[in-house]
């Protein structure tokens, strides 16, 4: 697992366009049939390699939505909590991300990378959820650096993906604050480093 210090520099617009295209191609080919949130939360510990742990649905998700947070990890209790009312496509990756904190990964960017690796290994809806989150990060960076390139990639989305992408909040613009956060822990990092890492890995 890579530490934040191992991450490549921020990719240029060409690398971001390539990454977005690759993610769109994979998601266009996927069924995008995401499970109910309760099922995703039940399956997430196994995907995370923590089968004896659990992810809880937030009792008051409206407070999480107000703060722009999809999930959180509470170190005093060791609890991973997710807004189960969030779009179903976002929940699988968010749940695994929060469980990565339970393994000792404090930095948010590193937790995103660790969650990607777990979800990619699991395949299916967890891999698709990870790809959707990664696309949102990469798209936000590309839209900032080359809006025309992002518009061209966006135009390649088929109807099912276009609908799911929009329902999930679309691109995450750098510096947009809460909308970029799948989770919240005491040590904050740059969530978008997942896009840096994927561009460098040439997925």
Buried (B, 14 or more C-beta within 10 A) or exposed (E): EBEBEEBBEBBEBEBBBBBBBBBBEBBBEBEBEBBEBEBBBBBBBBBBBBEEBBBBBBEEBEEBBEEBBBBBBBEEEEBBBBBBBBBBBBBBBBBBBBBBBBBEBBBBBBBBBBBBBBBEEBEBBBBBBBBBBBBBBBBBBBBBBBEEBBEBBBEEBEEBBBEBBEEBBBBBBBEEEEBBBBBBBEEEBBBBBBBBBBBBEEB
